[in-house]
Amino acid sequence: MFTVYVYVLDTLADWELGYVTAELNSGRFFKKDAPGVSVKTAGISKDPVKTMGGLTIIPDCVVDDIAVNKESILLLPGANTWDLPKHSTIIEKADEFLSADSMVCAICGATAALANAGLLDKRLHTSNGIGYLELVSPSYKGQNFYVDKPSVAEHNLITASSTGVLLWTKHIIERLNVFQPNTLDAWYAYFSTGEAQHFFALMQTLPVK
């Protein structure tokens, strides 16, 4: 059983989590022998947070409750509030995850928070551009490890730009190995092109119930 911890904070970019949380929580396209996945929201406290889209989320747990092990995955979404000092606790937790070889998945503004902590200095990664990281993370020293792609999966770190949501999700699902490869290929093709042929190809890959 995998536990996916989604860090929630004020101004969270709703759309960046839509694909990955929907697929991992619903399991609608999982292969027959896929491990179970539990999706939990985690916050600094259990006080409600307000997303960029105006939705209210009440965290399931707090940062201290997050278990660090090989079956845990940490998702860090973009937000306009990452520069607040109070979020240092989740970045410390991300450091624990990376050191324990557990998976950390960060997108958009969350990559800047990792950069500020030096966690991208020696790991392949991407973001909204090198210039973005240099602008918002003055201590950033990972230029030589920057990859100019929408999403980059390197060992137990998966990063993405704000436009890399779909590929970021594909990388996460692939690492968790909960889809058949042909299901994942058809899923990605359909949602990236909107072509009906890929939808029917997706349906044909699903296990018979």
Backbone bond lengths (Angstrom), bond angles and torsions (degrees), N, CA, C in turn:
res aa  C-N    CA-C-N  psi(-1)  N-CA   C-N-CA  omega(-1)  CA-C   N-CA-C  phi
1 M - - - 1.465 - - 1.526 110.04 -
2 F 1.322 115.76 123.83 1.454 121.00 174.15 1.528 109.54 -90.90
3 T 1.318 115.92 144.18 1.458 121.08 171.32 1.521 108.17 -116.37
4 V 1.314 115.83 119.67 1.459 121.78 179.66 1.521 107.92 -101.67
5 Y 1.328 115.96 113.65 1.461 121.50 178.58 1.528 108.75 -95.67
6 V 1.326 116.17 119.54 1.461 122.03 179.17 1.520 107.89 -103.41
7 Y 1.334 115.94 113.51 1.458 118.91 178.62 1.517 109.26 -74.38
8 V 1.330 116.59 127.80 1.459 120.79 -179.25 1.524 109.67 -116.11
9 L 1.326 115.05 136.94 1.455 122.31 -177.58 1.518 109.11 -148.91
10 D 1.317 116.61 157.55 1.454 120.35 179.92 1.527 111.05 -56.53
11 T 1.294 116.67 141.46 1.471 127.47 -177.14 1.525 112.99 70.65
12 L 1.323 117.98 17.07 1.463 122.27 175.65 1.533 109.70 -49.77
13 A 1.332 115.65 134.66 1.466 121.39 179.76 1.524 109.62 -79.76
14 D 1.319 116.25 96.84 1.470 122.74 -171.81 1.531 113.58 -49.59
15 W 1.336 116.01 -47.38 1.470 120.79 -171.47 1.532 113.00 -65.71
16 E 1.319 116.50 -22.43 1.466 118.92 -176.79 1.526 112.16 -72.22
17 L 1.313 117.40 -19.10 1.468 121.43 -179.14 1.526 113.19 -104.78
18 G 1.343 116.81 -8.06 1.458 120.30 -170.99 1.514 114.92 -57.43
19 Y 1.318 117.45 -51.53 1.462 120.37 -177.19 1.533 111.84 -66.23
20 V 1.326 116.25 -48.97 1.466 118.80 -171.35 1.525 112.13 -69.83
21 T 1.321 118.12 -41.89 1.468 118.65 -179.39 1.521 110.99 -70.46
22 A 1.334 117.08 -37.63 1.465 119.43 179.51 1.525 111.55 -62.69
23 E 1.324 116.76 -44.91 1.466 119.45 -176.82 1.526 111.91 -72.54
24 L 1.326 116.99 -40.98 1.463 118.79 -177.35 1.522 111.62 -73.62
25 N 1.320 117.32 -33.61 1.458 119.51 -179.36 1.524 111.80 -77.53
26 S 1.337 117.03 -40.59 1.468 119.53 -176.95 1.527 112.84 -78.73
27 G 1.336 116.39 -33.77 1.460 119.97 -177.45 1.515 113.33 64.63
28 R 1.340 117.58 19.18 1.457 120.72 -171.05 1.525 113.87 -65.68
29 F 1.334 116.96 -23.69 1.462 119.98 -179.67 1.538 112.14 -115.40
30 F 1.330 116.14 15.44 1.468 120.08 -179.23 1.530 110.81 -64.83
31 K 1.317 115.32 149.79 1.456 119.87 173.35 1.533 109.60 -75.00
32 K 1.316 116.31 168.29 1.462 120.93 -173.50 1.522 113.65 -58.76
33 D 1.315 116.68 -43.60 1.465 120.29 -174.54 1.531 112.03 -99.82
34 A 1.320 117.77 23.99 1.461 120.94 -177.71 1.528 110.60 -67.10
35 P 1.322 117.17 142.19 1.462 119.48 174.94 1.525 109.65 -67.22
36 G 1.311 116.91 156.54 1.455 120.92 177.03 1.526 110.96 -70.85
37 V 1.309 116.43 152.79 1.458 121.79 178.44 1.524 109.30 -131.95
38 S 1.315 116.07 127.82 1.456 122.26 175.49 1.525 108.32 -111.19
39 V 1.328 117.60 125.29 1.459 122.10 179.59 1.526 108.85 -103.64
40 K 1.331 116.24 123.54 1.464 121.23 -179.58 1.523 110.10 -128.26
41 T 1.313 116.43 140.00 1.459 120.19 173.38 1.526 109.07 -91.15
42 A 1.321 115.31 141.44 1.465 121.00 -179.22 1.521 109.46 -130.67
43 G 1.307 116.43 138.40 1.458 120.74 -179.95 1.517 111.59 -132.40
44 I 1.306 115.99 175.34 1.465 120.89 174.61 1.526 109.07 -61.12
45 S 1.323 115.09 -39.66 1.458 122.45 174.86 1.527 106.46 -139.19
46 K 1.307 116.86 -174.35 1.460 120.10 176.76 1.528 111.77 -94.11
47 D 1.333 115.47 12.77 1.459 118.92 175.09 1.524 109.42 -68.79
48 P 1.327 118.25 145.58 1.467 121.04 179.60 1.524 111.45 -61.24
49 V 1.333 115.39 146.79 1.464 121.00 172.93 1.524 107.95 -117.56
50 K 1.318 115.71 154.39 1.463 121.43 -179.33 1.523 108.57 -113.05
51 T 1.340 115.68 123.48 1.457 120.07 -178.65 1.524 110.74 -76.85
52 M 1.335 115.39 171.48 1.454 120.64 177.76 1.527 110.71 -61.04
53 G 1.319 116.48 -30.79 1.456 121.55 179.41 1.515 114.12 -83.92
54 G 1.329 116.70 1.98 1.456 120.53 177.58 1.514 115.14 87.59
55 L 1.331 117.55 9.24 1.462 120.45 178.23 1.524 110.18 -85.18
56 T 1.317 115.84 147.12 1.464 121.23 179.42 1.526 109.35 -101.81
57 I 1.324 116.23 129.68 1.464 122.01 178.98 1.525 108.70 -122.22
58 I 1.314 116.51 129.29 1.466 121.44 174.25 1.527 107.19 -102.65
59 P 1.327 118.20 114.30 1.468 120.50 -175.89 1.531 112.91 -58.35
60 D 1.334 114.84 143.38 1.462 120.54 176.07 1.520 111.78 -73.40
61 C 1.330 115.70 -31.09 1.457 120.35 -176.77 1.520 109.40 -152.07
62 V 1.325 115.95 175.49 1.465 120.75 177.73 1.523 109.23 -108.40
63 V 1.318 115.34 167.78 1.467 120.80 -174.68 1.530 111.89 -54.71
64 D 1.326 116.92 -39.75 1.466 120.23 -178.62 1.521 112.73 -64.00
65 D 1.321 117.40 -20.08 1.468 121.09 -179.72 1.530 112.49 -82.66
66 I 1.317 117.67 -10.96 1.463 121.02 -175.89 1.527 110.51 -70.59
67 A 1.316 116.39 121.88 1.469 121.65 178.98 1.523 109.37 -86.13
68 V 1.312 115.88 133.64 1.468 121.45 179.50 1.514 109.05 -102.68
69 N 1.326 116.37 105.92 1.461 121.08 176.63 1.525 108.76 -158.37
70 K 1.326 116.76 179.26 1.464 121.48 -175.03 1.539 112.29 -68.11
71 E 1.327 117.41 -15.91 1.461 120.23 179.29 1.528 111.89 -97.74
72 S 1.331 117.34 7.03 1.456 121.45 -179.53 1.526 110.18 -106.75
73 I 1.311 115.56 140.71 1.463 122.32 177.44 1.524 107.56 -128.34
74 L 1.322 117.13 135.20 1.452 122.28 -179.77 1.525 109.80 -111.05
75 L 1.332 117.13 120.05 1.458 122.31 177.32 1.525 109.28 -105.01
76 L 1.324 115.39 126.41 1.458 121.83 -179.54 1.532 108.88 -118.97
77 P 1.333 117.56 106.29 1.461 120.90 -177.52 1.521 112.26 -83.72
78 G 1.310 115.45 167.01 1.451 120.27 173.98 1.518 111.02 -72.21
79 A 1.324 115.70 157.80 1.469 122.65 177.63 1.525 107.14 -170.73
80 N 1.327 116.11 161.65 1.462 120.39 177.99 1.518 113.22 -89.43
81 T 1.327 116.21 3.72 1.474 119.60 -173.28 1.524 113.40 -115.57
82 W 1.321 117.09 14.06 1.462 119.97 -177.02 1.528 113.37 -64.05
83 D 1.326 117.23 -21.81 1.467 119.04 -177.26 1.524 113.10 -78.93
84 L 1.326 118.16 -3.01 1.464 120.37 178.16 1.529 109.87 -73.30
85 P 1.340 117.65 133.20 1.478 121.49 -176.58 1.527 114.18 -55.77
86 K 1.320 117.09 -27.31 1.468 119.25 -175.85 1.530 113.17 -63.89
87 H 1.330 117.44 -18.23 1.458 119.67 -179.64 1.533 113.08 -83.99
88 S 1.307 116.29 2.51 1.477 119.50 179.28 1.525 111.52 -62.89
89 T 1.332 117.19 -27.05 1.472 119.73 -178.45 1.529 111.83 -65.20
90 I 1.331 116.98 -38.72 1.469 118.37 -179.97 1.530 110.17 -75.52
91 I 1.306 118.13 -29.64 1.467 120.16 176.64 1.530 109.85 -69.34
92 E 1.309 116.75 -36.57 1.467 120.03 173.75 1.529 110.12 -63.00
93 K 1.327 115.73 -38.70 1.466 119.70 177.51 1.531 110.42 -66.25
94 A 1.328 116.94 -38.37 1.471 120.90 177.24 1.531 110.12 -61.88
95 D 1.301 116.68 -39.10 1.469 121.31 176.93 1.528 109.91 -61.64
96 E 1.325 116.73 -41.51 1.475 120.85 176.67 1.528 110.44 -61.15
97 F 1.314 116.38 -44.19 1.458 121.36 179.27 1.526 110.72 -58.37
98 L 1.317 116.13 -50.22 1.462 120.11 -177.31 1.526 111.23 -63.61
99 S 1.323 116.60 -39.35 1.471 120.95 179.65 1.520 111.96 -68.09
100 A 1.337 116.22 -29.99 1.470 121.43 -179.24 1.526 112.05 -89.97
101 D 1.342 117.08 5.05 1.464 122.51 -178.79 1.527 112.06 67.39
102 S 1.322 116.33 25.37 1.457 121.69 174.06 1.525 108.66 -93.87
103 M 1.320 116.75 160.42 1.457 120.46 -168.80 1.530 113.04 -88.27
104 V 1.333 114.32 132.54 1.459 122.42 174.54 1.528 108.04 -120.14
105 C 1.335 116.02 129.81 1.462 121.73 -178.77 1.519 108.09 -124.37
106 A 1.332 117.36 112.87 1.463 121.83 -174.43 1.523 109.83 -124.32
107 I 1.320 116.06 142.57 1.456 120.87 -178.13 1.520 110.13 -135.61
108 C 1.321 115.78 145.14 1.458 123.33 172.85 1.543 111.33 54.07
109 G 1.322 118.37 -123.43 1.458 121.86 -174.92 1.513 114.33 -59.28
110 A 1.324 117.26 -25.98 1.470 119.98 178.46 1.530 111.15 -65.74
111 T 1.342 117.19 -30.22 1.467 119.22 177.71 1.523 110.67 -65.65
112 A 1.333 116.56 -33.52 1.464 120.35 177.67 1.524 110.58 -65.26
113 A 1.326 116.27 -38.93 1.464 120.20 178.02 1.527 111.13 -64.19
114 L 1.333 116.46 -39.91 1.469 120.13 176.32 1.530 110.33 -65.92
115 A 1.326 115.87 -39.74 1.471 120.36 179.56 1.523 110.92 -63.38
116 N 1.321 116.43 -40.80 1.467 120.83 179.24 1.517 111.60 -59.55
117 A 1.325 115.77 -32.29 1.472 120.88 -178.50 1.522 112.48 -88.52
118 G 1.329 117.41 2.00 1.458 120.79 179.20 1.513 113.89 79.56
119 L 1.340 117.82 10.51 1.461 120.54 -175.03 1.524 113.31 -80.06
120 L 1.331 117.06 -8.71 1.468 120.63 177.17 1.527 112.24 -107.20
121 D 1.316 116.98 2.36 1.473 120.12 -174.33 1.526 113.01 -62.96
122 K 1.334 117.12 -31.33 1.464 120.03 -175.92 1.522 112.51 -131.78
123 R 1.338 115.80 24.94 1.468 120.78 178.67 1.521 109.11 -127.57
124 L 1.323 117.13 138.22 1.459 119.71 175.28 1.532 109.01 -60.31
125 H 1.328 116.08 137.47 1.457 120.19 -175.39 1.517 110.32 -161.91
126 T 1.320 114.74 170.35 1.460 121.28 170.50 1.514 108.62 -138.81
127 S 1.322 115.77 176.93 1.459 122.49 178.88 1.530 107.41 -167.12
128 N 1.314 116.33 -151.67 1.458 120.75 177.74 1.523 112.42 -85.53
129 G 1.317 116.68 16.52 1.460 122.53 -178.93 1.518 111.10 123.25
130 I 1.333 116.40 149.95 1.470 120.04 177.04 1.524 109.76 -58.96
131 G 1.323 116.27 -42.33 1.458 120.44 -179.34 1.515 112.27 -60.05
132 Y 1.326 116.32 -36.11 1.468 120.66 177.33 1.522 110.51 -63.21
133 L 1.337 116.47 -48.10 1.460 119.63 -179.18 1.528 111.38 -64.57
134 E 1.316 117.06 -38.59 1.468 120.36 178.43 1.523 111.27 -66.37
135 L 1.322 115.63 -33.05 1.467 120.27 -178.91 1.523 112.01 -72.84
136 V 1.325 115.78 -46.75 1.470 119.03 -173.54 1.528 113.09 -94.86
137 S 1.335 117.25 -12.54 1.471 121.33 -179.82 1.526 109.01 -128.92
138 P 1.317 117.43 83.47 1.474 121.10 -176.07 1.525 114.17 -57.05
139 S 1.334 117.40 -25.03 1.465 120.35 -178.47 1.528 112.83 -90.15
140 Y 1.327 116.94 3.40 1.467 121.62 -177.45 1.528 111.60 -62.10
141 K 1.342 116.02 128.62 1.461 121.62 179.97 1.538 111.40 -131.50
142 G 1.321 116.72 22.95 1.464 119.50 -174.56 1.515 114.89 -100.92
143 Q 1.327 117.09 21.59 1.469 119.75 -176.36 1.525 113.26 -54.27
144 N 1.322 117.04 -37.43 1.468 120.47 -178.23 1.524 113.23 -71.72
145 F 1.319 116.75 -11.15 1.464 121.11 -179.68 1.525 111.73 -110.66
146 Y 1.323 116.19 7.36 1.461 120.48 -179.10 1.529 110.34 -80.31
147 V 1.332 116.07 135.09 1.465 122.68 178.19 1.521 107.81 -119.08
148 D 1.319 116.83 123.88 1.458 121.43 -175.38 1.528 110.81 -83.60
149 K 1.322 115.93 73.04 1.463 123.22 177.93 1.525 108.68 -138.15
150 P 1.335 117.94 160.38 1.467 119.61 -179.73 1.524 113.72 -61.66
151 S 1.334 116.64 -34.96 1.460 120.91 177.88 1.518 109.09 -148.84
152 V 1.320 116.05 144.49 1.463 121.77 -179.15 1.529 108.90 -132.46
153 A 1.325 116.15 127.88 1.459 122.21 176.60 1.524 108.17 -110.42
154 E 1.301 116.46 114.66 1.460 121.62 -179.55 1.521 108.71 -131.01
155 H 1.333 115.83 107.22 1.464 122.15 -179.57 1.529 109.39 55.97
156 N 1.330 119.18 -114.81 1.460 120.28 -176.18 1.525 113.00 -104.44
157 L 1.341 116.62 16.87 1.458 121.44 176.94 1.529 110.17 -120.70
158 I 1.330 116.19 125.32 1.459 121.54 177.32 1.520 107.64 -123.14
159 T 1.323 116.39 119.71 1.459 121.10 -178.07 1.516 110.19 -121.85
160 A 1.339 115.71 161.49 1.464 119.51 -179.77 1.519 110.09 -157.25
161 S 1.324 114.00 157.91 1.460 120.88 171.04 1.522 108.49 -83.84
162 S 1.318 116.27 174.18 1.461 120.13 179.74 1.525 112.00 -65.35
163 T 1.337 117.42 -19.22 1.466 120.98 178.30 1.529 112.22 -98.51
164 G 1.312 117.18 3.11 1.464 120.87 -176.13 1.513 114.33 -100.79
165 V 1.320 116.77 21.35 1.468 121.59 -173.62 1.525 112.60 -54.76
166 L 1.321 117.26 -48.33 1.460 120.43 -174.09 1.528 111.25 -67.40
167 L 1.327 116.87 -44.86 1.465 119.76 -179.87 1.520 110.51 -68.42
168 W 1.321 117.37 -37.64 1.480 122.46 175.27 1.523 109.75 -56.26
169 T 1.333 115.94 -47.02 1.467 120.91 178.35 1.526 110.99 -61.56
170 K 1.324 116.43 -43.53 1.470 120.46 178.83 1.522 110.74 -59.19
171 H 1.335 117.02 -44.43 1.466 120.63 179.13 1.530 111.66 -61.61
172 I 1.322 116.33 -40.55 1.468 119.92 -179.05 1.522 110.63 -66.64
173 I 1.322 116.75 -47.68 1.472 120.51 179.16 1.527 110.75 -60.38
174 E 1.324 115.71 -40.23 1.466 120.41 179.77 1.518 111.20 -62.38
175 R 1.340 116.96 -43.31 1.461 120.27 -179.63 1.523 112.00 -66.43
176 L 1.328 116.86 -34.62 1.466 120.03 179.70 1.525 112.17 -77.91
177 N 1.332 116.26 -17.38 1.472 122.00 176.21 1.530 111.85 58.44
178 V 1.346 115.66 45.57 1.460 119.48 179.64 1.535 112.91 -102.44
179 F 1.337 116.46 -11.39 1.466 121.54 174.46 1.523 109.16 -108.20
180 Q 1.326 117.17 150.96 1.455 119.69 164.79 1.532 107.53 -66.11
181 P 1.334 118.84 146.27 1.470 120.18 -179.72 1.522 113.91 -53.58
182 N 1.355 117.11 -41.01 1.468 118.61 -179.31 1.531 111.71 -71.30
183 T 1.324 116.83 -28.63 1.465 120.44 174.98 1.528 109.94 -66.29
184 L 1.323 116.00 -45.14 1.462 120.27 -179.02 1.527 111.04 -64.91
185 D 1.325 116.35 -40.78 1.472 119.90 178.54 1.534 111.09 -61.92
186 A 1.328 116.24 -44.37 1.465 120.35 -179.32 1.527 110.90 -69.27
187 W 1.329 116.29 -39.10 1.474 121.23 177.55 1.521 110.40 -59.48
188 Y 1.315 115.62 -47.85 1.474 119.94 -178.53 1.531 110.99 -66.57
189 A 1.302 116.46 -40.75 1.464 120.46 179.63 1.521 110.91 -63.20
190 Y 1.323 116.73 -42.16 1.458 119.37 -178.66 1.526 111.79 -66.61
191 F 1.336 116.59 -49.30 1.461 118.80 -175.19 1.532 112.96 -74.69
192 S 1.325 117.01 -18.39 1.463 118.95 177.31 1.525 113.11 -91.10
193 T 1.340 117.55 -17.76 1.469 120.31 -178.64 1.519 113.35 -119.52
194 G 1.326 117.17 -29.24 1.461 120.96 -176.13 1.513 113.77 76.71
195 E 1.321 117.60 8.52 1.463 120.99 -177.33 1.537 110.72 -79.73
196 A 1.324 115.35 129.79 1.462 121.27 -174.16 1.525 112.93 -59.71
197 Q 1.321 117.14 -31.46 1.465 119.87 -178.54 1.523 111.40 -58.34
198 H 1.314 116.36 -34.26 1.469 119.97 -179.28 1.522 111.18 -75.18
199 F 1.328 116.63 -30.68 1.467 119.73 175.52 1.521 110.04 -63.17
200 F 1.319 116.91 -46.95 1.466 120.09 -179.65 1.531 111.09 -67.17
201 A 1.333 116.17 -34.51 1.465 119.65 175.71 1.528 110.00 -64.29
202 L 1.337 115.84 -39.39 1.469 120.81 177.50 1.516 110.66 -61.24
203 M 1.311 117.42 -47.77 1.468 121.20 -178.76 1.534 111.65 -60.27
204 Q 1.318 115.63 -35.29 1.458 119.99 -177.84 1.518 113.66 -73.29
205 T 1.337 117.04 -15.89 1.461 119.83 -179.99 1.526 112.66 -87.25
206 L 1.333 117.07 -11.30 1.453 119.92 -171.94 1.517 110.83 -77.27
207 P 1.349 116.68 146.80 1.454 120.30 -179.69 1.524 111.24 -66.46
208 V 1.324 116.77 147.37 1.453 121.70 178.47 1.511 109.18 -73.49
209 K 1.327 115.93 132.51 1.471 119.46 -178.50 1.514 111.17 -100.21
